[in-house]
Amino acid sequence: MPTYHYVAASEHFLCQEEPLEEVLRERSEHYQTQGKTVDFWLVRQPAFLEEEPVKACSTAVPRPAAAVVSTDGKFIDFMKLRLEWVARGDFEAPTTAIPDPLASLQQDPPSPLE
């Protein structure tokens, strides 16, 4: 079962106050030149924040929230250092509690860039 790592913050902070689009675009371009498959996603209003065991750790994240989710823990460590005022965590999925690690509470699908 894969481990998903994330940084989460209020949607406004993460998507409007921080240069997130630039960071994710640079990472996407780097992956493209390396021939790597994108392994990170921006999820607005991530459903996993509302499920155990993540819910207990995410209560300090203002809602509506957004998260950058990746299977690469080192990338998420970098994002935590780069963005600073975000919560960092991880979880395994799929599980009964979290069947889809990229599920959103809103209708729009997750994307690598927004």
LODO-207938 format. One record per atom (N, C-alpha, C, O): residue in three letters; x, z, y. Coordinates in Angstrom, 1 decimal, padded with zeros to 4 digits, m for minus. Atoms other than C-alpha are relative to their C-alpha. Layout:
N
+------+--------+--------+--------+
: type :      u :      w :      v :
+------+--------+--------+--------+
:  ALA :      X :      Z :      Y :
...
+------+--------+--------+--------+
//
This chain:
114
+------+--------+--------+--------+
: type :      u :      w :      v :
+------+--------+--------+--------+
:  MET :  000.8 :  000.0 : m001.2 :
:  MET :  000.0 :  000.0 :  000.0 :
:  MET :  000.9 :  000.0 :  001.2 :
:  MET :  001.8 :  000.9 :  001.4 :
:  PRO : m000.8 :  000.0 : m001.1 :
:  PRO :  001.5 : m001.0 :  003.3 :
:  PRO : m000.2 :  001.1 :  001.0 :
:  PRO : m001.3 :  001.7 :  001.1 :
:  THR :  000.1 : m000.9 : m001.1 :
:  THR :  002.3 :  001.4 :  006.1 :
:  THR : m000.1 : m000.7 :  001.3 :
:  THR :  000.7 : m001.6 :  001.6 :
:  TYR :  000.1 :  000.6 : m001.3 :
:  TYR :  001.1 :  000.5 :  009.5 :
:  TYR :  000.4 :  001.0 :  001.1 :
:  TYR :  000.0 :  002.2 :  001.0 :
:  HIS : m000.5 : m000.9 : m001.1 :
:  HIS :  002.8 :  002.0 :  012.6 :
:  HIS : m000.7 : m000.5 :  001.3 :
:  HIS : m001.1 : m001.7 :  001.4 :
:  TYR :  000.7 :  000.4 : m001.2 :
:  TYR :  001.2 :  002.1 :  016.0 :
:  TYR :  000.4 :  000.8 :  001.2 :
:  TYR :  000.9 :  001.9 :  001.0 :
:  VAL :  000.0 : m000.7 : m001.2 :
:  VAL :  001.4 :  003.1 :  019.6 :
:  VAL : m001.4 : m000.2 :  000.6 :
:  VAL : m001.9 : m001.3 :  000.6 :
:  ALA :  001.4 :  000.1 : m000.5 :
:  ALA : m001.9 :  003.9 :  021.3 :
:  ALA :  000.0 :  000.7 :  001.3 :
:  ALA :  000.7 :  001.7 :  001.6 :
:  ALA :  000.2 : m000.6 : m001.3 :
:  ALA : m003.0 :  004.7 :  024.8 :
:  ALA : m001.4 : m000.5 :  000.5 :
:  ALA : m002.1 : m001.2 : m000.2 :
:  SER :  001.3 :  000.5 : m000.5 :
:  SER : m006.0 :  004.1 :  027.0 :
:  SER :  000.1 : m001.5 :  000.2 :
:  SER :  001.2 : m002.0 :  000.5 :
:  GLU :  000.0 :  001.5 : m000.1 :
:  GLU : m006.9 :  000.4 :  027.1 :
:  GLU :  000.4 : m000.4 :  001.4 :
:  GLU :  001.2 : m001.4 :  001.5 :
:  HIS : m000.3 :  000.4 : m001.4 :
:  HIS : m006.6 :  000.3 :  030.9 :
:  HIS :  001.6 :  000.2 :  000.2 :
:  HIS :  002.2 : m000.7 :  000.7 :
:  PHE : m001.4 : m000.2 : m000.2 :
:  PHE : m003.1 :  001.8 :  030.8 :
:  PHE :  000.8 : m001.0 : m000.8 :
:  PHE :  001.8 : m001.6 : m000.2 :
:  LEU : m000.8 :  000.8 :  000.8 :
:  LEU : m001.8 : m000.2 :  027.9 :
:  LEU : m000.1 : m001.5 :  000.4 :
:  LEU :  000.9 : m002.2 :  000.3 :
:  CYS :  000.2 :  001.5 : m000.2 :
:  CYS : m003.3 : m003.6 :  028.8 :
:  CYS :  000.1 : m000.4 :  001.5 :
:  CYS :  000.2 : m001.6 :  001.8 :
:  GLN :  000.0 :  000.4 : m001.4 :
:  GLN : m003.3 : m003.5 :  032.6 :
:  GLN :  001.2 :  000.6 :  000.8 :
:  GLN :  001.8 :  000.0 :  001.7 :
:  GLU : m001.0 : m000.6 : m000.7 :
:  GLU : m000.7 : m001.0 :  033.9 :
:  GLU :  001.4 : m000.3 : m000.5 :
:  GLU :  002.4 : m000.2 :  000.2 :
:  GLU : m001.3 :  000.3 :  000.6 :
:  GLU :  002.1 : m001.8 :  031.5 :
:  GLU :  000.2 : m001.5 : m000.2 :
:  GLU : m000.8 : m002.2 : m000.3 :
:  PRO : m000.3 :  001.5 :  000.2 :
:  PRO :  003.9 : m005.2 :  031.1 :
:  PRO : m000.1 : m000.4 : m001.5 :
:  PRO :  000.8 : m001.0 : m002.0 :
:  LEU :  000.1 :  000.2 :  001.4 :
:  LEU :  002.6 : m005.3 :  027.5 :
:  LEU :  000.0 : m001.5 : m000.4 :
:  LEU :  000.6 : m001.9 : m001.4 :
:  GLU :  000.1 :  001.5 :  000.4 :
:  GLU :  001.8 : m009.1 :  027.5 :
:  GLU :  001.4 : m000.6 :  000.0 :
:  GLU :  001.7 : m001.4 : m000.9 :
:  GLU : m001.4 :  000.5 :  000.0 :
:  GLU :  005.4 : m009.8 :  028.5 :
:  GLU :  000.8 :  000.4 : m001.2 :
:  GLU :  001.5 : m000.4 : m001.8 :
:  VAL : m000.8 : m000.5 :  001.1 :
:  VAL :  006.9 : m007.6 :  025.8 :
:  VAL : m000.5 : m000.7 : m001.3 :
:  VAL :  000.4 : m001.1 : m002.1 :
:  LEU :  000.5 :  000.7 :  001.2 :
:  LEU :  004.6 : m009.1 :  023.1 :
:  LEU :  000.3 : m001.5 : m000.1 :
:  LEU :  000.6 : m002.0 : m001.1 :
:  ARG : m000.3 :  001.4 :  000.0 :
:  ARG :  005.2 : m012.6 :  024.2 :
:  ARG :  001.5 : m000.2 : m000.3 :
:  ARG :  001.8 : m001.1 : m001.1 :
:  GLU : m001.4 :  000.1 :  000.3 :
:  GLU :  009.0 : m012.1 :  024.1 :
:  GLU :  000.2 :  000.2 : m001.5 :
:  GLU :  001.0 : m000.5 : m002.1 :
:  ARG : m000.1 : m000.3 :  001.5 :
:  ARG :  008.7 : m010.6 :  020.6 :
:  ARG : m000.5 : m001.2 : m000.8 :
:  ARG :  000.1 : m001.6 : m001.8 :
:  SER :  000.6 :  001.2 :  000.7 :
:  SER :  006.5 : m013.6 :  019.5 :
:  SER :  001.0 : m001.1 :  000.0 :
:  SER :  001.2 : m001.8 : m001.0 :
:  GLU : m001.0 :  001.1 : m000.1 :
:  GLU :  009.1 : m016.1 :  020.8 :
:  GLU :  001.2 :  000.3 : m000.8 :
:  GLU :  001.7 : m000.6 : m001.5 :
:  HIS : m001.1 : m000.3 :  000.8 :
:  HIS :  011.9 : m014.2 :  019.1 :
:  HIS : m000.3 : m000.2 : m001.5 :
:  HIS :  000.5 : m000.8 : m002.2 :
:  TYR :  000.4 :  000.3 :  001.4 :
:  TYR :  010.0 : m014.3 :  015.8 :
:  TYR : m000.1 : m001.5 : m000.3 :
:  TYR :  000.3 : m001.9 : m001.4 :
:  GLN :  000.1 :  001.5 :  000.2 :
:  GLN :  009.3 : m018.0 :  016.2 :
:  GLN :  001.4 : m000.6 : m000.2 :
:  GLN :  001.6 : m001.5 : m001.0 :
:  THR : m001.3 :  000.6 :  000.2 :
:  THR :  013.0 : m018.8 :  016.7 :
:  THR :  000.7 :  000.5 : m001.3 :
:  THR :  001.5 : m000.2 : m001.8 :
:  GLN : m000.6 : m000.6 :  001.2 :
:  GLN :  013.9 : m016.6 :  013.7 :
:  GLN : m000.8 : m000.5 : m001.2 :
:  GLN : m000.4 : m000.3 : m002.4 :
:  GLY :  000.9 :  000.4 :  001.1 :
:  GLY :  011.1 : m018.2 :  011.6 :
:  GLY : m000.7 :  001.1 : m000.7 :
:  GLY : m001.1 :  001.0 : m001.9 :
:  LYS :  000.7 : m001.2 :  000.6 :
:  LYS :  009.5 : m014.8 :  011.0 :
:  LYS : m001.5 : m000.1 :  000.3 :
:  LYS : m001.9 : m000.7 :  001.3 :
:  THR :  001.5 : m000.1 : m000.2 :
:  THR :  005.8 : m014.2 :  010.6 :
:  THR : m000.3 :  001.1 :  000.9 :
:  THR :  000.3 :  002.2 :  000.7 :
:  VAL :  000.4 : m001.0 : m000.9 :
:  VAL :  004.2 : m012.2 :  013.3 :
:  VAL : m000.6 :  001.2 : m000.8 :
:  VAL : m001.5 :  001.0 : m001.6 :
:  ASP :  000.5 : m001.2 :  000.7 :
:  ASP :  003.7 : m008.6 :  012.0 :
:  ASP : m000.4 :  001.1 :  000.9 :
:  ASP : m000.3 :  002.3 :  000.6 :
:  PHE :  000.6 : m000.9 : m001.0 :
:  PHE :  002.2 : m007.0 :  015.1 :
:  PHE : m001.2 : m000.5 :  000.6 :
:  PHE : m001.3 : m001.8 :  000.8 :
:  TRP :  001.3 :  000.4 : m000.5 :
:  TRP : m001.2 : m007.0 :  016.7 :
:  TRP : m000.4 :  000.9 :  001.1 :
:  TRP :  000.0 :  002.1 :  001.1 :
:  LEU :  000.6 : m000.8 : m001.0 :
:  LEU : m002.9 : m005.8 :  019.8 :
:  LEU : m001.4 :  000.2 : m000.4 :
:  LEU : m002.2 : m000.8 : m000.6 :
:  VAL :  001.4 : m000.2 :  000.4 :
:  VAL : m006.1 : m004.1 :  018.8 :
:  VAL : m000.7 :  000.9 :  001.1 :
:  VAL : m000.2 :  002.0 :  001.4 :
:  ARG :  000.8 : m000.7 : m001.0 :
:  ARG : m008.6 : m003.1 :  021.5 :
:  ARG : m001.0 :  000.9 : m000.7 :
:  ARG : m001.7 :  000.4 : m001.6 :
:  GLN :  001.0 : m000.9 :  000.6 :
:  GLN : m010.7 : m000.1 :  020.6 :
:  GLN :  000.2 :  000.1 : m001.5 :
:  GLN : m000.8 : m000.2 : m002.3 :
:  PRO : m000.3 :  000.0 :  001.4 :
:  PRO : m009.0 :  000.3 :  017.2 :
:  PRO : m000.9 :  001.1 : m000.8 :
:  PRO : m001.0 :  002.2 : m000.4 :
:  ALA :  000.9 : m000.9 :  000.9 :
:  ALA : m011.4 :  001.8 :  014.5 :
:  ALA :  000.8 :  001.0 : m000.7 :
:  ALA :  000.3 :  002.1 : m000.9 :
:  PHE : m000.8 : m001.0 :  000.8 :
:  PHE : m008.5 :  003.5 :  012.7 :
:  PHE :  000.2 :  001.3 :  000.8 :
:  PHE :  000.4 :  002.4 :  000.1 :
:  LEU : m000.2 : m001.2 : m000.8 :
:  LEU : m008.2 :  006.0 :  015.6 :
:  LEU : m001.2 :  001.0 : m000.3 :
:  LEU : m001.0 :  002.2 :  000.0 :
:  GLU :  001.1 : m000.9 :  000.2 :
:  GLU : m011.6 :  007.4 :  014.6 :
:  GLU : m000.1 :  000.5 : m001.4 :
:  GLU : m001.1 :  001.2 : m001.8 :
:  GLU :  000.1 : m000.4 :  001.4 :
:  GLU : m010.8 :  007.9 :  010.9 :
:  GLU :  001.1 :  001.0 : m000.3 :
:  GLU :  002.2 :  001.0 :  000.3 :
:  GLU : m001.0 : m000.9 :  000.5 :
:  GLU : m009.0 :  010.7 :  009.1 :
:  GLU :  001.0 : m000.8 : m000.8 :
:  GLU :  000.6 : m001.7 : m001.5 :
:  PRO : m000.6 : m001.2 : m000.6 :
:  PRO : m006.1 :  011.4 :  008.9 :
:  PRO :  000.5 : m000.3 :  001.4 :
:  PRO :  001.0 :  000.5 :  002.1 :
:  VAL : m000.5 :  000.3 : m001.4 :
:  VAL : m005.3 :  009.5 :  012.2 :
:  VAL : m000.8 :  000.7 :  001.1 :
:  VAL : m000.2 :  001.0 :  002.1 :
:  LYS :  000.8 : m000.6 : m001.0 :
:  LYS : m008.2 :  011.0 :  014.1 :
:  LYS :  000.5 :  001.3 :  000.5 :
:  LYS :  000.5 :  001.6 :  001.7 :
:  ALA : m000.6 : m001.3 : m000.4 :
:  ALA : m006.6 :  014.5 :  014.1 :
:  ALA :  001.1 : m000.2 :  001.0 :
:  ALA :  001.3 :  000.7 :  001.8 :
:  CYS : m001.2 :  000.3 : m000.8 :
:  CYS : m003.5 :  013.0 :  015.7 :
:  CYS : m000.3 : m000.7 :  001.3 :
:  CYS :  000.5 : m000.8 :  002.2 :
:  SER :  000.2 :  000.9 : m001.1 :
:  SER : m005.2 :  010.7 :  018.2 :
:  SER : m001.0 :  000.6 :  001.0 :
:  SER : m001.5 : m000.1 :  001.9 :
:  THR :  000.9 : m000.6 : m000.9 :
:  THR : m007.5 :  013.1 :  020.0 :
:  THR :  000.4 :  000.0 :  001.5 :
:  THR : m000.4 :  000.0 :  002.4 :
:  ALA : m000.6 :  000.1 : m001.4 :
:  ALA : m005.2 :  013.0 :  023.1 :
:  ALA :  000.0 : m001.4 :  000.6 :
:  ALA :  000.2 : m001.5 :  001.8 :
:  VAL :  000.1 :  001.4 : m000.5 :
:  VAL : m005.6 :  009.2 :  023.4 :
:  VAL : m001.3 : m000.2 :  000.7 :
:  VAL : m002.4 : m000.1 :  000.1 :
:  PRO :  001.2 :  000.2 : m000.7 :
:  PRO : m008.1 :  008.5 :  026.1 :
:  PRO : m000.8 : m001.2 : m000.5 :
:  PRO : m000.2 : m002.2 : m000.9 :
:  ARG :  000.8 :  001.1 :  000.5 :
:  ARG : m011.0 :  006.2 :  025.1 :
:  ARG : m000.7 : m000.7 :  001.3 :
:  ARG : m000.9 :  000.0 :  002.2 :
:  PRO : m000.3 :  000.9 :  001.0 :
:  PRO : m011.6 :  003.3 :  025.3 :
:  PRO :  001.5 : m000.1 : m000.2 :
:  PRO :  002.3 : m000.2 :  000.8 :
:  ALA : m001.4 :  000.1 :  000.3 :
:  ALA : m008.2 :  003.0 :  023.6 :
:  ALA :  000.4 : m001.4 : m000.4 :
:  ALA : m000.5 : m002.3 : m000.7 :
:  ALA : m000.6 :  001.2 :  000.6 :
:  ALA : m005.9 :  000.1 :  022.6 :
:  ALA :  001.2 :  000.4 : m000.7 :
:  ALA :  001.8 :  001.5 : m000.4 :
:  ALA : m001.2 : m000.3 :  000.8 :
:  ALA : m003.1 :  000.0 :  020.2 :
:  ALA :  000.8 : m001.3 : m000.4 :
:  ALA :  000.2 : m002.3 : m000.6 :
:  VAL : m000.9 :  001.1 :  000.6 :
:  VAL : m000.1 : m002.2 :  019.2 :
:  VAL :  000.3 :  000.6 : m001.4 :
:  VAL :  000.8 :  001.6 : m001.6 :
:  VAL : m000.1 : m000.4 :  001.4 :
:  VAL : m000.1 : m002.1 :  015.4 :
:  VAL :  001.1 : m000.9 : m000.6 :
:  VAL :  001.0 : m002.1 : m000.4 :
:  SER : m001.0 :  000.8 :  000.7 :
:  SER :  002.8 : m003.3 :  013.2 :
:  SER :  000.4 :  000.6 : m001.3 :
:  SER :  000.2 :  001.8 : m001.5 :
:  THR : m000.5 : m000.5 :  001.2 :
:  THR :  004.2 : m003.1 :  009.8 :
:  THR :  001.5 :  000.3 :  000.1 :
:  THR :  002.2 :  000.8 : m000.8 :
:  ASP : m001.4 : m000.2 : m000.3 :
:  ASP :  007.7 : m002.8 :  011.4 :
:  ASP :  000.1 :  001.3 :  000.9 :
:  ASP : m000.2 :  001.3 :  002.1 :
:  GLY : m000.1 : m001.3 : m000.7 :
:  GLY :  008.3 :  000.9 :  012.3 :
:  GLY :  001.1 :  000.0 :  001.1 :
:  GLY :  000.9 :  000.6 :  002.1 :
:  LYS : m001.1 :  000.1 : m001.1 :
:  LYS :  011.5 :  000.0 :  014.3 :
:  LYS : m000.6 : m000.6 :  001.3 :
:  LYS : m000.2 : m000.2 :  002.4 :
:  PHE :  000.6 :  000.6 : m001.2 :
:  PHE :  009.5 : m002.2 :  016.6 :
:  PHE : m000.9 :  001.0 :  000.7 :
:  PHE : m000.9 :  001.0 :  001.9 :
:  ILE :  000.9 : m001.0 : m000.6 :
:  ILE :  006.9 :  000.5 :  017.2 :
:  ILE :  000.9 :  001.1 :  000.6 :
:  ILE :  000.5 :  001.7 :  001.7 :
:  ASP : m000.9 : m001.0 : m000.7 :
:  ASP :  009.8 :  003.0 :  017.9 :
:  ASP :  000.5 : m000.6 :  001.3 :
:  ASP :  000.5 :  000.2 :  002.3 :
:  PHE : m000.4 :  000.6 : m001.2 :
:  PHE :  011.0 :  000.5 :  020.5 :
:  PHE : m001.1 :  000.0 :  001.0 :
:  PHE : m000.9 :  000.3 :  002.2 :
:  MET :  001.1 :  000.0 : m000.9 :
:  MET :  007.5 :  000.2 :  021.9 :
:  MET : m000.2 :  001.4 :  000.6 :
:  MET : m000.6 :  001.6 :  001.8 :
:  LYS :  000.1 : m001.4 : m000.5 :
:  LYS :  007.3 :  004.0 :  022.2 :
:  LYS :  001.0 :  000.3 :  001.1 :
:  LYS :  000.6 :  000.9 :  002.1 :
:  LEU : m001.0 : m000.2 : m001.0 :
:  LEU :  010.5 :  004.1 :  024.1 :
:  LEU : m000.2 : m000.8 :  001.3 :
:  LEU :  000.0 : m000.3 :  002.4 :
:  ARG :  000.2 :  000.9 : m001.1 :
:  ARG :  009.6 :  001.2 :  026.3 :
:  ARG : m001.2 :  000.4 :  000.8 :
:  ARG : m001.2 :  000.3 :  002.0 :
:  LEU :  001.3 : m000.3 : m000.7 :
:  LEU :  006.0 :  002.3 :  027.1 :
:  LEU : m000.1 :  001.5 :  000.4 :
:  LEU : m000.8 :  001.8 :  001.3 :
:  GLU : m000.2 : m001.5 : m000.3 :
:  GLU :  006.8 :  006.1 :  027.1 :
:  GLU : m001.3 :  000.8 : m000.1 :
:  GLU : m001.3 :  001.6 : m001.0 :
:  TRP :  001.2 : m000.9 :  000.0 :
:  TRP :  003.3 :  007.5 :  027.8 :
:  TRP : m001.1 : m000.5 : m001.0 :
:  TRP : m002.2 : m000.8 : m000.6 :
:  VAL :  000.9 :  000.4 :  001.1 :
:  VAL :  001.7 :  006.4 :  024.5 :
:  VAL :  000.2 :  001.0 : m001.2 :
:  VAL :  001.2 :  001.6 : m001.3 :
:  ALA :  000.0 : m000.8 :  001.3 :
:  ALA :  000.9 :  008.2 :  021.2 :
:  ALA :  000.6 : m000.9 : m001.0 :
:  ALA :  000.3 : m002.1 : m001.1 :
:  ARG : m000.6 :  000.8 :  001.1 :
:  ARG :  002.9 :  007.0 :  018.2 :
:  ARG : m000.4 :  000.7 : m001.3 :
:  ARG : m000.4 :  001.9 : m001.5 :
:  GLY :  000.4 : m000.5 :  001.3 :
:  GLY :  001.8 :  007.3 :  014.6 :
:  GLY :  000.0 : m001.1 : m001.1 :
:  GLY :  000.4 : m002.2 : m000.8 :
:  ASP :  000.0 :  001.0 :  001.0 :
:  ASP :  001.4 :  005.6 :  011.3 :
:  ASP : m001.1 :  000.4 : m001.0 :
:  ASP : m001.5 :  001.6 : m001.0 :
:  PHE :  001.0 : m000.2 :  001.0 :
:  PHE : m001.1 :  005.3 :  008.4 :
:  PHE :  000.2 : m001.0 : m001.1 :
:  PHE :  000.8 : m002.1 : m000.8 :
:  GLU :  000.0 :  001.0 :  001.1 :
:  GLU : m001.4 :  003.6 :  005.1 :
:  GLU : m001.4 : m000.7 : m000.1 :
:  GLU : m002.4 :  000.0 :  000.2 :
:  ALA :  001.2 :  000.7 :  000.2 :
:  ALA : m004.1 :  001.0 :  004.5 :
:  ALA :  000.2 : m001.2 : m000.9 :
:  ALA :  001.3 : m001.7 : m000.9 :
:  PRO :  001.4 : m000.4 :  000.0 :
:  PRO : m006.3 : m000.3 :  003.0 :
:  PRO : m000.2 :  001.3 : m000.8 :
:  PRO :  000.3 :  001.5 : m001.9 :
:  THR :  000.5 : m001.2 :  000.7 :
:  THR : m007.9 :  003.0 :  002.0 :
:  THR : m001.5 :  000.1 :  000.2 :
:  THR : m002.1 : m000.8 :  000.8 :
:  THR :  001.5 : m000.1 : m000.2 :
:  THR : m011.5 :  004.2 :  001.7 :
:  THR : m000.3 :  000.3 :  001.5 :
:  THR : m001.3 : m000.2 :  002.0 :
:  ALA :  000.2 : m000.4 : m001.4 :
:  ALA : m011.2 :  005.7 :  005.2 :
:  ALA :  000.3 : m001.1 :  001.0 :
:  ALA : m000.4 : m001.3 :  002.0 :
:  ILE : m000.4 :  001.1 : m000.8 :
:  ILE : m009.4 :  002.7 :  006.7 :
:  ILE :  000.1 : m001.2 : m000.8 :
:  ILE :  001.2 : m001.6 : m001.3 :
:  PRO : m000.1 :  001.2 :  000.8 :
:  PRO : m010.3 : m000.4 :  004.8 :
:  PRO :  000.7 : m001.2 :  000.7 :
:  PRO :  001.3 : m002.0 :  000.0 :
:  ASP : m000.6 :  001.1 : m000.8 :
:  ASP : m009.1 : m002.8 :  007.6 :
:  ASP :  000.8 :  000.7 :  001.1 :
:  ASP :  000.3 :  001.2 :  002.0 :
:  PRO : m000.8 : m000.6 : m001.0 :
:  PRO : m006.1 : m001.6 :  009.6 :
:  PRO : m000.1 : m000.6 :  001.4 :
:  PRO :  000.3 :  000.0 :  002.4 :
:  LEU :  000.1 :  000.7 : m001.3 :
:  LEU : m006.9 : m004.1 :  012.4 :
:  LEU : m001.4 :  000.0 :  000.5 :
:  LEU : m001.7 : m000.7 :  001.5 :
:  ALA :  001.4 :  000.0 : m000.4 :
:  ALA : m010.6 : m003.4 :  012.7 :
:  ALA : m000.1 :  000.6 :  001.4 :
:  ALA :  000.6 :  001.5 :  001.8 :
:  SER :  000.2 : m000.5 : m001.3 :
:  SER : m011.9 : m002.9 :  016.2 :
:  SER : m001.5 :  000.5 :  000.1 :
:  SER : m002.3 :  000.0 : m000.6 :
:  LEU :  001.4 : m000.5 : m000.3 :
:  LEU : m015.0 : m001.0 :  017.5 :
:  LEU : m000.7 : m001.0 :  000.9 :
:  LEU : m001.9 : m000.9 :  001.1 :
:  GLN :  000.6 :  001.1 : m000.8 :
:  GLN : m015.6 : m004.1 :  019.7 :
:  GLN : m000.1 : m001.2 : m000.8 :
:  GLN :  000.5 : m001.3 : m001.9 :
:  GLN :  000.2 :  001.2 :  000.8 :
:  GLN : m016.5 : m007.6 :  018.7 :
:  GLN :  001.1 : m000.9 : m000.1 :
:  GLN :  001.2 : m001.7 : m001.0 :
:  ASP : m001.2 :  000.9 : m000.1 :
:  ASP : m013.3 : m009.4 :  019.7 :
:  ASP :  001.0 :  000.3 : m001.1 :
:  ASP :  001.3 :  001.4 : m001.3 :
:  PRO : m001.0 : m000.3 :  001.0 :
:  PRO : m010.8 : m009.9 :  016.9 :
:  PRO :  001.4 :  000.4 :  000.6 :
:  PRO :  001.6 :  000.0 :  001.8 :
:  PRO : m001.4 : m000.3 : m000.5 :
:  PRO : m007.2 : m008.5 :  017.3 :
:  PRO :  000.8 : m001.2 :  000.2 :
:  PRO :  000.6 : m002.2 : m000.5 :
:  SER : m000.9 :  001.1 : m000.2 :
:  SER : m004.6 : m010.8 :  018.6 :
:  SER :  001.4 :  000.5 :  000.3 :
:  SER :  001.6 :  001.6 :  000.8 :
:  PRO : m001.4 : m000.4 : m000.3 :
:  PRO : m000.8 : m010.8 :  019.0 :
:  PRO :  000.2 :  000.0 :  001.5 :
:  PRO :  001.1 :  000.8 :  002.0 :
:  LEU : m000.1 :  000.0 : m001.4 :
:  LEU : m001.2 : m011.6 :  022.7 :
:  LEU : m001.3 : m000.1 :  000.6 :
:  LEU : m002.2 : m000.8 :  000.2 :
:  GLU :  001.2 :  000.1 : m000.8 :
:  GLU : m003.9 : m011.0 :  025.2 :
:  GLU :  000.3 :  000.1 :  001.4 :
:  GLU : m000.6 :  000.1 :  002.3 :
+------+--------+--------+--------+
//
